[in-house]
């Protein structure tokens, strides 16, 4: 396997040569976008190389953060990244299937860049395929389990393709949850939205005052928009 160079952010770097998923825009987006300033406990589901957990550790200095993944190489690399960060005392990663977690703990924030392909394939082979394919963690099961692990005022934050939004709405409804905040994401002004960022809570009153917005990442070519630059300015080195 070709070894990838570490991805360097302003306050930490992420090795991602062995993880099932490399550092990518989706993970950076959800980590930078979520609101969780009062969260004391955070669970990063499908942590991969640990980039989402590390972003949360930098943004929320009072939080204790656990990353879980079913891939042993990913957990090993995430712990390496955690241990070599400024936030090592508040981070840990372990091999764990989210759906099998004991429901004796509660988390103020559950955050995930979950598997989202549902192509009808009945088996997946590589670690990357497992990380990207919904067979490993169906959306409906993720929502139901998160409901049982969230604190009363807890938040579930996800980044998904826009074509899964209606499935998400139905799953939240069936589990007595609601979408309190959502942002659709476009690559550039003329492009269709491909991703959506969502925060989900159990507080029904949030449904009536749901925040909805749109984020365009690039102006032309690779020039970031002011809004994308503002969202990620504390992390990317070239800002």
C-alpha positions as CSV (number, residue, x, y, z in Angstrom):
1,X,0.0,0.0,0.0
2,X,1.3,3.4,-0.9
3,X,1.9,5.5,2.2
4,X,0.1,8.9,2.2
5,X,1.8,11.9,3.6
6,X,0.3,13.3,6.8
7,X,-2.4,16.0,6.3
8,X,-1.3,19.1,8.2
9,X,-3.8,21.4,9.8
10,X,-3.0,24.5,11.8
11,X,-2.8,22.8,15.2
12,X,-2.5,19.1,14.4
13,X,-1.6,16.7,11.7
14,X,-3.3,13.5,10.6
15,X,-1.6,10.4,9.3
16,X,-4.1,8.6,7.1
17,X,-2.2,5.9,5.1
18,X,-3.7,2.9,6.9
19,X,-7.2,4.1,7.7
20,X,-10.3,2.9,5.8
21,X,-11.0,6.5,4.9
22,X,-8.6,9.3,4.3
23,X,-8.9,12.9,5.3
24,X,-11.7,14.3,3.1
25,X,-13.9,17.4,2.7
26,X,-17.0,15.7,4.3
27,X,-15.3,15.0,7.6
28,X,-13.8,18.5,7.8
29,X,-17.2,20.0,6.9
30,X,-19.2,18.2,9.6
31,X,-16.4,18.8,12.2
32,X,-16.2,22.5,11.5
33,X,-20.0,23.0,11.1
34,X,-21.5,21.3,14.1
35,X,-22.5,23.4,17.2
36,X,-21.6,21.7,20.4
37,X,-20.0,24.3,22.7
38,X,-21.6,22.9,25.8
39,X,-20.9,19.2,25.0
40,X,-19.1,17.3,27.7
41,X,-19.1,13.9,26.0
42,X,-18.7,13.4,22.2
43,X,-18.8,10.1,20.3
44,X,-17.4,10.0,16.7
45,X,-18.9,7.0,14.9
46,X,-16.7,5.6,12.2
47,X,-13.7,7.7,13.3
48,X,-11.4,6.4,10.6
49,X,-8.1,8.3,10.9
50,X,-9.7,10.5,13.6
51,X,-9.9,13.8,11.8
52,X,-13.5,14.6,12.9
53,X,-12.6,13.8,16.5
54,X,-9.5,16.0,16.4
55,X,-11.4,18.9,14.9
56,X,-14.0,18.6,17.7
57,X,-11.2,18.4,20.3
58,X,-9.8,21.7,19.0
59,X,-13.2,23.4,18.8
60,X,-14.7,22.1,22.1
61,X,-11.9,22.3,24.8
62,X,-14.1,21.0,27.6
63,X,-15.2,17.8,25.8
64,X,-14.1,14.3,26.3
65,X,-14.1,12.6,22.9
66,X,-14.3,8.9,21.9
67,X,-13.8,7.6,18.4
68,X,-15.1,4.1,17.4
69,X,-14.6,2.1,14.3
70,X,-15.0,-1.5,13.2
71,X,-11.6,-1.4,11.3
72,X,-8.6,-2.2,13.5
73,X,-6.1,-0.4,11.3
74,X,-8.2,2.8,11.5
75,X,-8.4,2.7,15.3
76,X,-4.7,2.1,15.5
77,X,-3.9,5.1,13.3
78,X,-6.5,7.3,15.0
79,X,-4.9,6.6,18.4
80,X,-1.5,7.4,16.9
81,X,-2.9,10.8,15.7
82,X,-4.6,11.4,19.0
83,X,-1.5,10.6,21.0
84,X,0.6,13.0,18.9
85,X,-1.9,15.9,19.3
86,X,-2.2,18.7,21.8
87,X,-5.5,17.2,22.8
88,X,-4.3,13.7,23.7
89,X,-5.7,13.7,27.2
90,X,-9.3,14.1,25.9
91,X,-9.2,11.6,23.0
92,X,-9.4,7.9,22.7
93,X,-10.3,5.4,19.9
94,X,-11.4,1.8,20.2
95,X,-12.6,-1.0,18.0
96,X,-16.4,-1.0,18.5
97,X,-19.5,-1.7,16.4
98,X,-21.8,1.3,17.1
99,X,-24.9,-0.9,16.9
100,X,-23.5,-3.2,19.7
101,X,-22.6,-0.4,22.1
102,X,-23.9,-0.9,25.6
103,X,-26.7,1.6,26.3
104,X,-25.5,2.5,29.8
105,X,-23.6,5.6,28.6
106,X,-25.1,8.9,27.2
107,X,-23.4,11.4,24.8
108,X,-24.1,15.1,24.4
109,X,-23.0,14.9,20.8
110,X,-22.9,11.9,18.4
111,X,-21.2,12.9,15.2
112,X,-20.6,10.8,12.1
113,X,-19.5,10.9,8.4
114,X,-21.4,7.6,8.0
115,X,-21.4,5.1,5.1
116,X,-23.9,6.2,2.5
117,X,-23.8,4.0,-0.5
118,X,-26.8,1.7,-0.8
119,X,-26.2,0.2,-4.2
120,X,-27.8,-3.2,-3.6
121,X,-24.4,-4.9,-3.4
122,X,-24.7,-7.8,-0.9
123,X,-21.1,-7.9,0.3
124,X,-18.1,-5.6,0.5
125,X,-14.5,-6.7,0.8
126,X,-12.0,-3.9,1.4
127,X,-11.8,-1.7,4.5
128,X,-12.5,1.3,2.3
129,X,-15.6,-0.4,0.8
130,X,-16.9,-1.2,4.3
131,X,-16.3,2.3,5.4
132,X,-18.3,3.8,2.5
133,X,-21.1,1.2,2.1
134,X,-24.3,1.3,4.1
135,X,-24.2,-2.4,4.7
136,X,-21.9,-1.7,7.6
137,X,-24.2,0.8,9.3
138,X,-27.7,1.3,7.8
139,X,-29.0,4.8,8.2
140,X,-32.2,3.8,9.9
141,X,-30.2,1.7,12.4
142,X,-27.8,4.5,13.0
143,X,-30.6,6.9,13.9
144,X,-32.4,4.4,16.1
145,X,-29.2,3.6,18.1
146,X,-28.2,7.2,18.4
147,X,-31.6,8.0,19.9
148,X,-30.9,5.5,22.7
149,X,-27.4,6.9,23.4
150,X,-28.1,10.6,23.3
151,X,-28.6,12.7,26.4
152,X,-32.0,14.4,26.7
153,X,-30.6,17.5,25.1
154,X,-28.1,15.6,23.0
155,X,-27.4,16.2,19.3
156,X,-26.8,13.8,16.4
157,X,-24.8,15.5,13.6
158,X,-24.4,13.8,10.2
159,X,-23.1,14.6,6.7
160,X,-25.0,12.8,3.9
161,X,-25.7,12.9,0.2
162,X,-28.8,15.0,-0.5
163,X,-30.5,12.0,-2.2
164,X,-30.6,10.4,1.3
165,X,-32.4,13.3,2.9
166,X,-35.9,11.9,2.7
167,X,-34.7,8.6,4.2
168,X,-33.2,10.6,7.0
169,X,-36.4,12.6,7.6
170,X,-38.4,9.3,7.8
171,X,-35.9,7.7,10.2
172,X,-35.9,10.7,12.5
173,X,-39.7,10.8,12.6
174,X,-40.0,7.1,13.4
175,X,-37.6,7.5,16.3
176,X,-39.2,10.6,17.8
177,X,-36.5,12.9,16.7
178,X,-36.4,16.0,14.6
179,X,-34.0,18.0,12.4
180,X,-33.2,21.2,14.1
181,X,-30.5,22.5,11.7
182,X,-29.5,21.8,8.1
183,X,-27.1,23.1,5.5
184,X,-27.0,22.0,1.9
185,X,-23.5,22.1,0.3
186,X,-22.6,23.0,-3.2
187,X,-19.1,22.8,-4.8
188,X,-19.5,26.0,-6.8
189,X,-22.4,28.4,-7.5
190,X,-23.7,26.7,-10.6
191,X,-23.4,23.1,-9.2
192,X,-26.3,21.2,-7.7
193,X,-26.1,20.5,-4.0
194,X,-24.6,17.1,-3.3
195,X,-24.2,17.0,0.4
196,X,-26.3,18.0,3.4
197,X,-25.2,18.7,7.0
198,X,-27.8,18.0,9.6
199,X,-28.2,18.3,13.4
200,X,-30.9,16.1,14.9
201,X,-32.4,16.4,18.4
202,X,-35.2,15.0,20.5
203,X,-36.6,18.4,21.4
204,X,-39.7,18.7,19.3
205,X,-39.9,22.4,19.6
206,X,-36.8,22.6,17.5
207,X,-38.7,21.4,14.5
208,X,-40.7,24.6,14.2
209,X,-37.6,26.8,14.3
210,X,-35.4,24.6,12.1
211,X,-32.4,26.6,10.7
212,X,-31.9,26.0,7.0
213,X,-29.0,27.4,4.9
214,X,-26.8,26.8,1.9
215,X,-23.0,26.7,1.7
216,X,-21.1,27.2,-1.5
217,X,-17.5,26.0,-1.1
218,X,-15.7,27.5,-4.2
219,X,-16.1,30.6,-6.2
220,X,-14.2,29.6,-9.3
221,X,-11.8,26.7,-9.7
222,X,-10.2,26.2,-6.3
223,X,-10.8,29.7,-4.8
224,X,-12.8,29.3,-1.6
225,X,-15.8,31.4,-1.0
226,X,-15.7,33.8,2.0
227,X,-18.3,31.6,3.8
228,X,-16.3,28.4,3.4
229,X,-13.1,30.2,4.3
230,X,-14.8,31.5,7.5
231,X,-16.1,28.0,8.4
232,X,-12.7,26.3,8.1
233,X,-10.3,29.2,8.9
234,X,-9.1,27.8,12.2
235,X,-7.9,24.6,10.5
236,X,-6.6,24.8,6.9
237,X,-3.0,26.0,6.8
238,X,-3.4,28.1,3.6
239,X,-6.0,30.5,5.2
